[in-house]
Amino acid sequence: MPTLGWITPHPAPANTRVYVMASRFELKSLSDVPKFLVHSLRSWSQVKTARGVYGASLVAQPLRRTFFTLSAWQDRDTLFAYAKTDPHLTSMRASRAACRRSTFVYWEADSAELPISWDEAKRRLDAKAREDAAQSGHAA
């Protein structure tokens, strides 16, 4: 399951701002990958019917122990309502101990920019990881 391409559960209205989130999860061990993958698929099923989601994609690099998510939402509140609802909530709690590092970025975009490109999302994730590392005194 390398990539689950961009899906559009609810088309975004034209000429509107959307709230975008990208994440990267780096796992501690290859033995953590199967469980994390199961949790990711549960959350993927949930996002397909979530209120306020305009689009989502997921990239899994199991042998690298790395998973990426990218999604666009009506606003911050709809994103966080999804995150606080099961199965996502339980999945993230269960997966927290398996993560070596996680990076999250949020920004606004115009609905005409959907789907957001993975190049853009990864550029922002890399910049955020470097910023976080500089603040903590560790190399990214």
C-alpha positions as CSV (number, residue, x, y, z in Angstrom):
1,M,0.0,0.0,0.0
2,P,2.4,2.7,-1.1
3,T,-0.1,5.5,-1.9
4,L,-3.8,6.0,-1.4
5,G,-4.4,8.8,-3.9
6,W,-6.4,11.9,-3.3
7,I,-10.1,11.3,-2.7
8,T,-12.8,13.9,-2.6
9,P,-15.5,12.9,-0.1
10,H,-17.1,16.3,-0.3
11,P,-16.2,18.7,-3.1
12,A,-15.0,22.1,-1.8
13,P,-17.0,25.1,-2.8
14,A,-15.4,27.3,-5.4
15,N,-13.5,30.4,-4.3
16,T,-13.3,29.4,-0.7
17,R,-10.4,29.0,1.8
18,V,-9.7,25.4,3.0
19,Y,-7.7,24.3,6.0
20,V,-4.9,21.9,5.0
21,M,-3.0,19.4,7.3
22,A,0.0,17.3,6.4
23,S,1.7,14.8,8.7
24,R,4.7,12.5,8.8
25,F,5.0,9.6,11.3
26,E,8.4,7.9,11.7
27,L,8.1,4.6,13.6
28,K,10.7,3.3,15.9
29,S,10.8,-0.3,14.6
30,L,9.7,-2.4,11.6
31,S,7.8,-4.5,14.1
32,D,5.5,-1.4,14.7
33,V,4.6,-1.1,11.0
34,P,1.8,-3.8,10.8
35,K,-0.2,-2.4,13.8
36,F,0.3,1.2,12.6
37,L,-0.8,0.2,9.1
38,V,-4.0,-1.3,10.5
39,H,-4.7,1.9,12.5
40,S,-4.0,4.0,9.4
41,L,-6.5,2.0,7.3
42,R,-9.2,2.4,10.0
43,S,-8.7,6.2,10.0
44,W,-8.7,6.2,6.2
45,S,-12.1,4.5,6.3
46,Q,-13.3,7.1,8.7
47,V,-12.0,10.1,6.7
48,K,-14.1,9.0,3.7
49,T,-17.3,9.9,5.6
50,A,-16.1,12.7,7.9
51,R,-18.0,15.9,8.0
52,G,-16.2,18.8,6.4
53,V,-13.4,16.9,4.6
54,Y,-12.7,18.1,1.1
55,G,-9.9,15.7,0.2
56,A,-7.3,13.3,1.6
57,S,-4.4,11.1,0.6
58,L,-2.1,8.7,2.4
59,V,1.5,7.5,1.6
60,A,2.9,4.5,3.3
61,Q,6.6,3.6,3.2
62,P,6.6,0.6,5.4
63,L,10.2,-0.5,4.9
64,R,11.3,3.0,5.8
65,R,8.9,3.0,8.8
66,T,7.3,6.2,7.5
67,F,3.7,7.2,6.9
68,F,2.4,10.5,5.5
69,T,-1.1,12.0,5.5
70,L,-2.5,15.0,3.6
71,S,-6.0,16.4,3.9
72,A,-8.1,19.5,3.3
73,W,-10.9,20.5,5.5
74,Q,-13.7,23.1,5.7
75,D,-11.9,24.6,8.7
76,R,-9.8,23.8,11.7
77,D,-12.8,22.8,13.8
78,T,-13.9,20.1,11.4
79,L,-10.4,18.7,11.2
80,F,-10.1,18.5,15.0
81,A,-13.6,17.1,15.4
82,Y,-12.5,14.2,13.1
83,A,-9.3,13.8,15.1
84,K,-11.2,13.5,18.4
85,T,-13.6,10.9,17.1
86,D,-13.1,7.1,17.0
87,P,-11.6,5.2,15.3
88,H,-9.0,8.0,14.7
89,L,-8.8,9.0,18.4
90,T,-8.2,5.4,19.6
91,S,-5.8,4.7,16.7
92,M,-3.6,7.7,17.5
93,R,-3.5,6.9,21.2
94,A,-2.5,3.3,20.5
95,S,0.2,4.3,18.0
96,R,1.8,7.1,20.0
97,A,4.4,4.8,21.6
98,A,5.4,3.4,18.3
99,C,6.4,6.8,16.9
100,R,10.0,7.9,17.0
101,R,9.0,11.3,15.6
102,S,5.9,12.9,14.2
103,T,5.6,16.2,12.3
104,F,2.4,18.2,11.6
105,V,1.9,21.3,9.4
106,Y,-1.2,23.3,8.9
107,W,-2.0,26.0,6.4
108,E,-4.8,27.6,4.4
109,A,-5.2,27.3,0.7
110,D,-7.7,28.3,-1.9
111,S,-10.1,25.6,-2.9
112,A,-8.9,26.0,-6.5
113,E,-5.5,24.6,-5.3
114,L,-7.1,21.2,-4.5
115,P,-5.8,18.6,-4.7
116,I,-2.7,19.8,-2.8
117,S,0.5,18.2,-4.3
118,W,2.6,15.8,-2.3
119,D,5.6,17.9,-3.3
120,E,4.1,20.9,-1.5
121,A,3.2,18.9,1.5
122,K,6.6,17.3,1.9
123,R,8.3,20.6,1.4
124,R,6.3,22.1,4.3
125,L,6.9,19.0,6.4
126,D,10.6,19.1,5.8
127,A,10.8,22.8,6.7
128,K,8.8,22.2,9.9
129,A,11.0,19.2,10.9
130,R,14.1,21.4,10.4
131,E,12.5,24.2,12.5
132,D,11.5,21.7,15.3
133,A,15.0,20.3,15.3
134,A,16.7,23.7,15.5
135,Q,14.4,24.6,18.4
136,S,15.3,21.4,20.3
137,G,19.0,21.5,19.4
138,H,18.9,18.3,17.4
139,A,19.8,17.8,13.7
140,A,16.8,17.0,11.5
